Amino acid sequence: MASARRYLYVGVIILSVSGAIAIYLNFQGVRCLSDLALVDRSVLAPTQLEEMERNCSIVTNSYVYSVYGVVAGIMLVVIGFMRKRKGNVS
């Protein structure tokens, strides 16, 4: 079985990386959706609009998956603290 220290170490790494990626993708998603909302739809071809929508969809979906990584990192940290506390009590 993995030690409490390993759970904490891996959890903090996953939490840090996923958190940084989530922050970056959040800003990119807001910018992409803002650009999409402000674009003049009469000027752009339908294929260009579809490509912009697809790109925004990819960014926002990636943001959601990075938030799942944050949740997984938090869970690992909590498990590590619980195992560490359990090990100190015995």
Chimera marker file (.cmm) of the C-alpha trace (Angstrom):
<marker_set name="trace">
<marker id="1" x="0.000" y="0.000" z="0.000" r="1" g="1" b="0" radius="0.5"/>
<marker id="2" x="1.041" y="3.546" z="-0.610" r="1" g="1" b="0" radius="0.5"/>
<marker id="3" x="2.220" y="5.595" z="2.318" r="1" g="1" b="0" radius="0.5"/>
<marker id="4" x="0.540" y="8.755" z="3.559" r="1" g="1" b="0" radius="0.5"/>
<marker id="5" x="3.513" y="10.778" z="2.386" r="1" g="1" b="0" radius="0.5"/>
<marker id="6" x="3.099" y="9.498" z="-1.170" r="1" g="1" b="0" radius="0.5"/>
<marker id="7" x="-0.618" y="10.374" z="-1.196" r="1" g="1" b="0" radius="0.5"/>
<marker id="8" x="0.219" y="13.880" z="0.008" r="1" g="1" b="0" radius="0.5"/>
<marker id="9" x="3.053" y="14.314" z="-2.493" r="1" g="1" b="0" radius="0.5"/>
<marker id="10" x="1.067" y="13.113" z="-5.507" r="1" g="1" b="0" radius="0.5"/>
<marker id="11" x="-2.061" y="14.973" z="-4.374" r="1" g="1" b="0" radius="0.5"/>
<marker id="12" x="-0.227" y="18.278" z="-4.051" r="1" g="1" b="0" radius="0.5"/>
<marker id="13" x="1.385" y="17.852" z="-7.463" r="1" g="1" b="0" radius="0.5"/>
<marker id="14" x="-1.926" y="17.001" z="-9.151" r="1" g="1" b="0" radius="0.5"/>
<marker id="15" x="-3.661" y="19.838" z="-7.318" r="1" g="1" b="0" radius="0.5"/>
<marker id="16" x="-0.986" y="22.370" z="-8.297" r="1" g="1" b="0" radius="0.5"/>
<marker id="17" x="-0.750" y="21.385" z="-11.954" r="1" g="1" b="0" radius="0.5"/>
<marker id="18" x="-4.494" y="21.033" z="-12.452" r="1" g="1" b="0" radius="0.5"/>
<marker id="19" x="-5.129" y="24.303" z="-10.618" r="1" g="1" b="0" radius="0.5"/>
<marker id="20" x="-2.672" y="26.206" z="-12.790" r="1" g="1" b="0" radius="0.5"/>
<marker id="21" x="-4.133" y="24.689" z="-15.950" r="1" g="1" b="0" radius="0.5"/>
<marker id="22" x="-7.687" y="25.433" z="-14.766" r="1" g="1" b="0" radius="0.5"/>
<marker id="23" x="-6.849" y="29.091" z="-14.142" r="1" g="1" b="0" radius="0.5"/>
<marker id="24" x="-5.218" y="29.431" z="-17.557" r="1" g="1" b="0" radius="0.5"/>
<marker id="25" x="-8.078" y="27.674" z="-19.366" r="1" g="1" b="0" radius="0.5"/>
<marker id="26" x="-10.642" y="29.753" z="-17.506" r="1" g="1" b="0" radius="0.5"/>
<marker id="27" x="-9.125" y="32.964" z="-18.857" r="1" g="1" b="0" radius="0.5"/>
<marker id="28" x="-8.796" y="31.481" z="-22.334" r="1" g="1" b="0" radius="0.5"/>
<marker id="29" x="-12.407" y="30.282" z="-22.279" r="1" g="1" b="0" radius="0.5"/>
<marker id="30" x="-13.710" y="33.691" z="-21.228" r="1" g="1" b="0" radius="0.5"/>
<marker id="31" x="-11.678" y="35.359" z="-23.961" r="1" g="1" b="0" radius="0.5"/>
<marker id="32" x="-12.827" y="32.856" z="-26.575" r="1" g="1" b="0" radius="0.5"/>
<marker id="33" x="-16.497" y="33.158" z="-25.649" r="1" g="1" b="0" radius="0.5"/>
<marker id="34" x="-16.235" y="36.955" z="-25.545" r="1" g="1" b="0" radius="0.5"/>
<marker id="35" x="-14.690" y="36.999" z="-29.009" r="1" g="1" b="0" radius="0.5"/>
<marker id="36" x="-17.419" y="34.687" z="-30.248" r="1" g="1" b="0" radius="0.5"/>
<marker id="37" x="-20.146" y="36.894" z="-28.785" r="1" g="1" b="0" radius="0.5"/>
<marker id="38" x="-18.676" y="40.078" z="-30.267" r="1" g="1" b="0" radius="0.5"/>
<marker id="39" x="-18.007" y="38.764" z="-33.771" r="1" g="1" b="0" radius="0.5"/>
<marker id="40" x="-20.093" y="40.143" z="-36.624" r="1" g="1" b="0" radius="0.5"/>
<marker id="41" x="-21.864" y="37.040" z="-37.883" r="1" g="1" b="0" radius="0.5"/>
<marker id="42" x="-22.767" y="38.668" z="-41.199" r="1" g="1" b="0" radius="0.5"/>
<marker id="43" x="-19.097" y="39.107" z="-42.124" r="1" g="1" b="0" radius="0.5"/>
<marker id="44" x="-17.751" y="35.644" z="-41.312" r="1" g="1" b="0" radius="0.5"/>
<marker id="45" x="-18.495" y="32.523" z="-43.289" r="1" g="1" b="0" radius="0.5"/>
<marker id="46" x="-20.481" y="29.779" z="-41.520" r="1" g="1" b="0" radius="0.5"/>
<marker id="47" x="-17.444" y="27.483" z="-41.570" r="1" g="1" b="0" radius="0.5"/>
<marker id="48" x="-15.366" y="30.090" z="-39.721" r="1" g="1" b="0" radius="0.5"/>
<marker id="49" x="-18.094" y="30.501" z="-37.107" r="1" g="1" b="0" radius="0.5"/>
<marker id="50" x="-18.314" y="26.729" z="-36.660" r="1" g="1" b="0" radius="0.5"/>
<marker id="51" x="-14.546" y="26.550" z="-36.230" r="1" g="1" b="0" radius="0.5"/>
<marker id="52" x="-14.625" y="29.311" z="-33.588" r="1" g="1" b="0" radius="0.5"/>
<marker id="53" x="-17.456" y="27.525" z="-31.761" r="1" g="1" b="0" radius="0.5"/>
<marker id="54" x="-15.574" y="24.221" z="-31.908" r="1" g="1" b="0" radius="0.5"/>
<marker id="55" x="-12.415" y="25.846" z="-30.528" r="1" g="1" b="0" radius="0.5"/>
<marker id="56" x="-14.368" y="27.457" z="-27.676" r="1" g="1" b="0" radius="0.5"/>
<marker id="57" x="-15.990" y="24.125" z="-26.935" r="1" g="1" b="0" radius="0.5"/>
<marker id="58" x="-12.598" y="22.417" z="-26.721" r="1" g="1" b="0" radius="0.5"/>
<marker id="59" x="-11.259" y="25.086" z="-24.358" r="1" g="1" b="0" radius="0.5"/>
<marker id="60" x="-14.279" y="25.009" z="-22.057" r="1" g="1" b="0" radius="0.5"/>
<marker id="61" x="-14.359" y="21.197" z="-21.979" r="1" g="1" b="0" radius="0.5"/>
<marker id="62" x="-10.658" y="21.150" z="-21.148" r="1" g="1" b="0" radius="0.5"/>
<marker id="63" x="-11.341" y="23.575" z="-18.307" r="1" g="1" b="0" radius="0.5"/>
<marker id="64" x="-13.975" y="21.231" z="-16.888" r="1" g="1" b="0" radius="0.5"/>
<marker id="65" x="-11.587" y="18.272" z="-17.025" r="1" g="1" b="0" radius="0.5"/>
<marker id="66" x="-8.870" y="20.290" z="-15.310" r="1" g="1" b="0" radius="0.5"/>
<marker id="67" x="-11.326" y="21.060" z="-12.502" r="1" g="1" b="0" radius="0.5"/>
<marker id="68" x="-11.797" y="17.291" z="-12.143" r="1" g="1" b="0" radius="0.5"/>
<marker id="69" x="-8.027" y="17.109" z="-11.673" r="1" g="1" b="0" radius="0.5"/>
<marker id="70" x="-8.264" y="19.693" z="-8.892" r="1" g="1" b="0" radius="0.5"/>
<marker id="71" x="-10.935" y="17.597" z="-7.179" r="1" g="1" b="0" radius="0.5"/>
<marker id="72" x="-8.809" y="14.453" z="-7.529" r="1" g="1" b="0" radius="0.5"/>
<marker id="73" x="-5.807" y="16.278" z="-6.043" r="1" g="1" b="0" radius="0.5"/>
<marker id="74" x="-7.878" y="17.478" z="-3.096" r="1" g="1" b="0" radius="0.5"/>
<marker id="75" x="-9.146" y="13.945" z="-2.519" r="1" g="1" b="0" radius="0.5"/>
<marker id="76" x="-5.613" y="12.544" z="-2.511" r="1" g="1" b="0" radius="0.5"/>
<marker id="77" x="-4.440" y="15.197" z="-0.059" r="1" g="1" b="0" radius="0.5"/>
<marker id="78" x="-7.365" y="14.440" z="2.249" r="1" g="1" b="0" radius="0.5"/>
<marker id="79" x="-6.667" y="10.695" z="2.046" r="1" g="1" b="0" radius="0.5"/>
<marker id="80" x="-2.999" y="11.380" z="2.806" r="1" g="1" b="0" radius="0.5"/>
<marker id="81" x="-3.857" y="13.472" z="5.871" r="1" g="1" b="0" radius="0.5"/>
<marker id="82" x="-6.307" y="10.829" z="7.088" r="1" g="1" b="0" radius="0.5"/>
<marker id="83" x="-3.707" y="8.072" z="6.704" r="1" g="1" b="0" radius="0.5"/>
<marker id="84" x="-1.073" y="10.212" z="8.389" r="1" g="1" b="0" radius="0.5"/>
<marker id="85" x="-3.378" y="10.962" z="11.313" r="1" g="1" b="0" radius="0.5"/>
<marker id="86" x="-4.376" y="7.308" z="11.553" r="1" g="1" b="0" radius="0.5"/>
<marker id="87" x="-0.701" y="6.301" z="11.578" r="1" g="1" b="0" radius="0.5"/>
<marker id="88" x="0.137" y="8.804" z="14.375" r="1" g="1" b="0" radius="0.5"/>
<marker id="89" x="-2.745" y="7.659" z="16.597" r="1" g="1" b="0" radius="0.5"/>
<marker id="90" x="-1.831" y="3.971" z="16.598" r="1" g="1" b="0" radius="0.5"/>
<link id1="1" id2="2" r="1" g="1" b="0" radius="0.2"/>
<link id1="2" id2="3" r="1" g="1" b="0" radius="0.2"/>
<link id1="3" id2="4" r="1" g="1" b="0" radius="0.2"/>
<link id1="4" id2="5" r="1" g="1" b="0" radius="0.2"/>
<link id1="5" id2="6" r="1" g="1" b="0" radius="0.2"/>
<link id1="6" id2="7" r="1" g="1" b="0" radius="0.2"/>
<link id1="7" id2="8" r="1" g="1" b="0" radius="0.2"/>
<link id1="8" id2="9" r="1" g="1" b="0" radius="0.2"/>
<link id1="9" id2="10" r="1" g="1" b="0" radius="0.2"/>
<link id1="10" id2="11" r="1" g="1" b="0" radius="0.2"/>
<link id1="11" id2="12" r="1" g="1" b="0" radius="0.2"/>
<link id1="12" id2="13" r="1" g="1" b="0" radius="0.2"/>
<link id1="13" id2="14" r="1" g="1" b="0" radius="0.2"/>
<link id1="14" id2="15" r="1" g="1" b="0" radius="0.2"/>
<link id1="15" id2="16" r="1" g="1" b="0" radius="0.2"/>
<link id1="16" id2="17" r="1" g="1" b="0" radius="0.2"/>
<link id1="17" id2="18" r="1" g="1" b="0" radius="0.2"/>
<link id1="18" id2="19" r="1" g="1" b="0" radius="0.2"/>
<link id1="19" id2="20" r="1" g="1" b="0" radius="0.2"/>
<link id1="20" id2="21" r="1" g="1" b="0" radius="0.2"/>
<link id1="21" id2="22" r="1" g="1" b="0" radius="0.2"/>
<link id1="22" id2="23" r="1" g="1" b="0" radius="0.2"/>
<link id1="23" id2="24" r="1" g="1" b="0" radius="0.2"/>
<link id1="24" id2="25" r="1" g="1" b="0" radius="0.2"/>
<link id1="25" id2="26" r="1" g="1" b="0" radius="0.2"/>
<link id1="26" id2="27" r="1" g="1" b="0" radius="0.2"/>
<link id1="27" id2="28" r="1" g="1" b="0" radius="0.2"/>
<link id1="28" id2="29" r="1" g="1" b="0" radius="0.2"/>
<link id1="29" id2="30" r="1" g="1" b="0" radius="0.2"/>
<link id1="30" id2="31" r="1" g="1" b="0" radius="0.2"/>
<link id1="31" id2="32" r="1" g="1" b="0" radius="0.2"/>
<link id1="32" id2="33" r="1" g="1" b="0" radius="0.2"/>
<link id1="33" id2="34" r="1" g="1" b="0" radius="0.2"/>
<link id1="34" id2="35" r="1" g="1" b="0" radius="0.2"/>
<link id1="35" id2="36" r="1" g="1" b="0" radius="0.2"/>
<link id1="36" id2="37" r="1" g="1" b="0" radius="0.2"/>
<link id1="37" id2="38" r="1" g="1" b="0" radius="0.2"/>
<link id1="38" id2="39" r="1" g="1" b="0" radius="0.2"/>
<link id1="39" id2="40" r="1" g="1" b="0" radius="0.2"/>
<link id1="40" id2="41" r="1" g="1" b="0" radius="0.2"/>
<link id1="41" id2="42" r="1" g="1" b="0" radius="0.2"/>
<link id1="42" id2="43" r="1" g="1" b="0" radius="0.2"/>
<link id1="43" id2="44" r="1" g="1" b="0" radius="0.2"/>
<link id1="44" id2="45" r="1" g="1" b="0" radius="0.2"/>
<link id1="45" id2="46" r="1" g="1" b="0" radius="0.2"/>
<link id1="46" id2="47" r="1" g="1" b="0" radius="0.2"/>
<link id1="47" id2="48" r="1" g="1" b="0" radius="0.2"/>
<link id1="48" id2="49" r="1" g="1" b="0" radius="0.2"/>
<link id1="49" id2="50" r="1" g="1" b="0" radius="0.2"/>
<link id1="50" id2="51" r="1" g="1" b="0" radius="0.2"/>
<link id1="51" id2="52" r="1" g="1" b="0" radius="0.2"/>
<link id1="52" id2="53" r="1" g="1" b="0" radius="0.2"/>
<link id1="53" id2="54" r="1" g="1" b="0" radius="0.2"/>
<link id1="54" id2="55" r="1" g="1" b="0" radius="0.2"/>
<link id1="55" id2="56" r="1" g="1" b="0" radius="0.2"/>
<link id1="56" id2="57" r="1" g="1" b="0" radius="0.2"/>
<link id1="57" id2="58" r="1" g="1" b="0" radius="0.2"/>
<link id1="58" id2="59" r="1" g="1" b="0" radius="0.2"/>
<link id1="59" id2="60" r="1" g="1" b="0" radius="0.2"/>
<link id1="60" id2="61" r="1" g="1" b="0" radius="0.2"/>
<link id1="61" id2="62" r="1" g="1" b="0" radius="0.2"/>
<link id1="62" id2="63" r="1" g="1" b="0" radius="0.2"/>
<link id1="63" id2="64" r="1" g="1" b="0" radius="0.2"/>
<link id1="64" id2="65" r="1" g="1" b="0" radius="0.2"/>
<link id1="65" id2="66" r="1" g="1" b="0" radius="0.2"/>
<link id1="66" id2="67" r="1" g="1" b="0" radius="0.2"/>
<link id1="67" id2="68" r="1" g="1" b="0" radius="0.2"/>
<link id1="68" id2="69" r="1" g="1" b="0" radius="0.2"/>
<link id1="69" id2="70" r="1" g="1" b="0" radius="0.2"/>
<link id1="70" id2="71" r="1" g="1" b="0" radius="0.2"/>
<link id1="71" id2="72" r="1" g="1" b="0" radius="0.2"/>
<link id1="72" id2="73" r="1" g="1" b="0" radius="0.2"/>
<link id1="73" id2="74" r="1" g="1" b="0" radius="0.2"/>
<link id1="74" id2="75" r="1" g="1" b="0" radius="0.2"/>
<link id1="75" id2="76" r="1" g="1" b="0" radius="0.2"/>
<link id1="76" id2="77" r="1" g="1" b="0" radius="0.2"/>
<link id1="77" id2="78" r="1" g="1" b="0" radius="0.2"/>
<link id1="78" id2="79" r="1" g="1" b="0" radius="0.2"/>
<link id1="79" id2="80" r="1" g="1" b="0" radius="0.2"/>
<link id1="80" id2="81" r="1" g="1" b="0" radius="0.2"/>
<link id1="81" id2="82" r="1" g="1" b="0" radius="0.2"/>
<link id1="82" id2="83" r="1" g="1" b="0" radius="0.2"/>
<link id1="83" id2="84" r="1" g="1" b="0" radius="0.2"/>
<link id1="84" id2="85" r="1" g="1" b="0" radius="0.2"/>
<link id1="85" id2="86" r="1" g="1" b="0" radius="0.2"/>
<link id1="86" id2="87" r="1" g="1" b="0" radius="0.2"/>
<link id1="87" id2="88" r="1" g="1" b="0" radius="0.2"/>
<link id1="88" id2="89" r="1" g="1" b="0" radius="0.2"/>
<link id1="89" id2="90" r="1" g="1" b="0" radius="0.2"/>
</marker_set>
